[in-house]
Amino acid sequence: MNAITDILPAGAWTGDPADRVTLDYDGRHRRRIVLTGASGAEYLLDLAEATHLRDGDGLQLPGGGILAVVARPEPLLEVRARSAEALIRLAWHIGNRHLAAQVFADRILIRRDHVIAHMLEHQGAIVTEVEAAFDPEGGAYHDHGAEDHAH
């Protein structure tokens, strides 16, 4: 099995991929792993350092072609507010807890957590459980799973 060592960022490659691999957020933070494509074929990802793969990234196959990275939908909380100012305040509360968050103009996606949901609702948020692809912002704190601790 030849190793995949090159990532082409989303938008940097075109055409149809040779195969697709669907991974949740934790599964897309990798350095070395055997991946199974939608076709059933196996691929060895062997990067120099752990890297977060984003939805739409392409993994350059050694024999040519691209293995497309697809973000698997997962259980999340969609956080909305009654105004842009209120959403900014909610974003501050989320960031203050060092939670991974995907930020949009009108909403924020975070991982499901009933304690955080209750806290946000107490702050006036409209919180809805959703299933969606999760591609949170990078930043000073990197939440790569429940085992991580704030730095």
NUSEKE-785184 format. One line per field, with one value per residue (C-alpha): residue number from 1; z, y, x. Coordinates in steps of 0.05 Angstrom, whole numbers, plus 5000, padded with zeros to 4 digits. Last residue first. Layout:
BEGIN
n <- c(NUM|...)
pz <- c(Z|...)
py <- c(Y|...)
px <- c(X|...)
//
This chain:
BEGIN
n <- c(151|150|149|148|147|146|145|144|143|142|141|140|139|138|137|136|135|134|133|132|131|130|129|128|127|126|125|124|123|122|121|120|119|118|117|116|115|114|113|112|111|110|109|108|107|106|105|104|103|102|101|100|99|98|97|96|95|94|93|92|91|90|89|88|87|86|85|84|83|82|81|80|79|78|77|76|75|74|73|72|71|70|69|68|67|66|65|64|63|62|61|60|59|58|57|56|55|54|53|52|51|50|49|48|47|46|45|44|43|42|41|40|39|38|37|36|35|34|33|32|31|30|29|28|27|26|25|24|23|22|21|20|19|18|17|16|15|14|13|12|11|10|9|8|7|6|5|4|3|2|1)
pz <- c(5561|5564|5566|5510|5524|5496|5427|5384|5416|5392|5431|5400|5337|5286|5270|5271|5212|5234|5183|5207|5251|5291|5363|5369|5417|5415|5460|5515|5564|5603|5536|5530|5599|5586|5519|5553|5605|5552|5509|5435|5396|5373|5313|5314|5279|5236|5205|5213|5265|5273|5346|5386|5458|5498|5553|5543|5468|5479|5525|5475|5418|5459|5466|5391|5379|5424|5384|5318|5344|5368|5376|5346|5370|5330|5375|5343|5330|5271|5195|5163|5131|5063|5043|4969|4948|4886|4825|4808|4829|4895|4911|4926|4985|4968|5016|5007|5081|5121|5142|5208|5207|5253|5228|5172|5140|5126|5102|5080|5034|5034|4978|4999|4944|4995|5017|5077|5111|5143|5192|5202|5220|5233|5253|5205|5248|5305|5261|5230|5169|5099|5050|4976|4914|4847|4854|4798|4771|4805|4858|4898|4919|4983|5002|4966|5017|5002|5037|5016|5027|4977|5000)
py <- c(5497|5471|5395|5346|5277|5298|5308|5348|5416|5461|5526|5586|5579|5535|5546|5486|5440|5399|5366|5367|5331|5382|5394|5465|5521|5590|5630|5676|5669|5616|5580|5582|5552|5497|5479|5478|5428|5387|5380|5369|5393|5465|5501|5576|5616|5677|5700|5631|5605|5532|5522|5480|5497|5536|5553|5628|5615|5591|5649|5698|5667|5677|5751|5756|5722|5774|5831|5798|5795|5744|5690|5623|5563|5498|5441|5382|5307|5287|5293|5262|5312|5287|5282|5267|5216|5246|5215|5191|5130|5161|5186|5261|5271|5323|5372|5382|5378|5395|5352|5373|5354|5313|5317|5290|5257|5183|5167|5095|5079|5021|5007|4994|5039|5090|5095|5061|5100|5069|5119|5166|5240|5253|5303|5285|5226|5274|5317|5258|5222|5203|5179|5188|5155|5171|5243|5277|5340|5398|5410|5471|5487|5446|5442|5390|5345|5306|5246|5188|5123|5066|5000)
px <- c(4917|4846|4843|4833|4801|4734|4762|4809|4797|4853|4860|4895|4855|4823|4750|4704|4689|4629|4583|4512|4461|4422|4399|4371|4390|4358|4404|4379|4438|4399|4393|4468|4479|4427|4460|4529|4503|4468|4530|4525|4585|4583|4553|4545|4490|4473|4539|4569|4619|4640|4658|4708|4697|4749|4698|4710|4700|4629|4612|4643|4604|4541|4557|4569|4502|4468|4498|4476|4405|4353|4405|4423|4462|4459|4480|4515|4507|4550|4548|4610|4658|4680|4754|4764|4817|4848|4879|4948|4988|5010|4940|4937|4890|4837|4805|4730|4712|4774|4832|4864|4937|4981|5053|5096|5035|5024|4953|4952|4894|4845|4795|4722|4695|4672|4744|4776|4831|4893|4922|4981|4979|4906|4853|4797|4772|4758|4713|4676|4704|4679|4732|4718|4746|4780|4756|4719|4749|4783|4837|4857|4785|4790|4863|4907|4940|5003|5034|4990|5029|5031|5000)
//
